[in-house]
């Protein structure tokens, strides 16, 4: 009886994983590629690895992360966004009517369990370690302007700086709203201590 119960649980787990993976492939991948990419220039949205890296940095608990993501995909808002990619891709459209509550729950749990992949997380960690305030502050005036921030991110992501549609993320990290990022704001951004708009 015990073996039968274990086998039944395993089959349910496999069926859930397959269903969630199918939802991911049919409803998410078109915008959030699961491929490792060298450039985001021709993408519609940020890759799944990037999305989940940012989510897990803020919400390491699976239940909290899924709750946040479900709220975000149904009621997107720049104040909730965690990804600097929103300046290139804009805010995702609401998925109300596109995905059911249960599908959202299943696919978001699947994404939490499978992304970011280890190789992406390690590369991103190494890349971030090399980002310094001085590298962003090209004109050496002690501040990072929206233009300097865009140009740095464009170079880092191998995309055209002119493809940025807005500076919504910059406005989040510009905690005192003076139109420039100082070193303290930069450090808070690196430490993910950005509370403006949360």
Secondary structure, 3 states (H helix, E strand, C coil): CHHHHHHHHHHHHHHHHHHHHHHHHHHHCCCCCCCCCCCCCCCCCCCHHHHHHHHHHHCCCHHHHHHHHHHHHHCCCCCCCCCCCHHHHCCCCCCCCCCCHHHHHHHHHHHHHHCCCHHHHHHHHHHHHCCCHHHHCCCCCCCEEHHHHHHHHHHHHCCCHHHCCCCHHHHHHCCCCCCEECHHHHHHHHCCCCCCCC
